[in-house]
Amino acid sequence: MTNNLQFPENFLWGTATSSYQIEGGVKEDGRGESIWDVFSHTPGKTLNGDTGDVACDHYHRWREDVALMKSLGYKAYRFSLAWPRILPQGRGKINQPGLDFYSRLVDALLEAEILPMATLYHWDLPTALEGAWLNRSVVDAFADYTGVITRHLGDRVKNWFTINEPWCASHLSYTIGEHAPGMKDRSKGILAAHHLLLAHGEGVKELRKTVSDARVGIVLNMGPMHNDPDAPVSEDRIRFLDGELNRWFIDPLYGRGYPQDMFEDFLRMGVLNSTEPEFIKPGDMETIAQETDFLGINYYMRQFLSAEPEHVQAQKRADMPKTDMGWEIYPEGLFEILERVHREYHPKQLMVTENGASYADGPDETGRVHDQRRIDYLQTHIEAVWQAIQAGVPVSAYFQWSLMDNFEWARGYSQRFGAIYVDYATQKRTIKDSAYWYSDYINQ
Ligand code: FCB
């Protein structure tokens, strides 16, 4: 197909992964243990007891994976670094082989003319950091970890994301309990969120210190809230749910502090005992609101609100098409969220740091993967990005999630998001039709 839509000259087209989801090699070369190692090995926490022990074996096959990206003509690659590979105890002693792994990867990317864009934290926290995100000392540990990485890679990596999806790393992990470490207590979710946002702020400061020409931002998962006309949820409930998913994170990042209305809800719910909780120390809100160069948005779905959900997670409209994750397909929502964030918060630049679809399609008898549904998903969402740009939103990048099928957290290996099909028994990679389509689309 031809690309009729004109994207800005330097628009970055890429793909994304994260360390725990693809690397495997969890015990290799001195890597320490992460909360996802423990969680995935705890019975009942992941589908079929799947773990990231081997995953896509990218730790050994990274050369092949970079070659595949090059053959598809990707311009940029967003990957994450495994904190316990670099600092097995979370802080202190550096594990040089861990750093060397990422250093080699970065060199290979640059040689393939693929821009490396590194995420510092995509959920694989070292278990050695006691209390995990509930313990404020994790913030300093994160700043130190940031410095270790940037001193080693900052000469070659200039684009950095601090934290991936603080909502998932806090609420999904501490309030809803679906992700590591699997707690179910809203006040813990709020505390973890604060420390994640603080870590972001301290990370930005550290990055600016160590890499003078760094460009840096955070990645938020956001989505618009829509009401079910047949069973409408009250406006007040929508305000609350939007507050918990979207505003709680973006407001403080853009200097507005935490949304006051949410404090009042949390107080009423007995989740906080003050609208000025003592875990917020003087200076914290300034730290969180560090100036950044871009904002990453991960978009998969809108939230279709019906029947007063307790949390927003993947609220969907029953009669709409869904991906294999059960997530509603709603490309217009990507336009809406980009437009809203631009209008209300004015980030200098926006990047779609993740967008993609899980479909099980695998190789047919000829060895081809005909994943037309993924082509449709990508095309309609890319069109939404284009529309946002037409409406004046400064979007500068789009990353498909994901380069290859991988460990989809609590869903284990049951969900295939990849541009490349992975046969987990043999680790054979097969380029799907959608990857050829995307490659043509971005390279004409
Ligand atoms: C996002 C995560 C990513 C992946 C996709 C499907 O929430 O950032 O790791 O699991 O969802």
Boltz pocket constraint, residues with backbone or C-beta under 6 A from the ligand:
constraints:
  - pocket:
      binder: B
      contacts: [[A, 18], [A, 21], [A, 164], [A, 165], [A, 168], [A, 221], [A, 298], [A, 354], [A, 401], [A, 407], [A, 408], [A, 409], [A, 417]]
      max_distance: 6.0
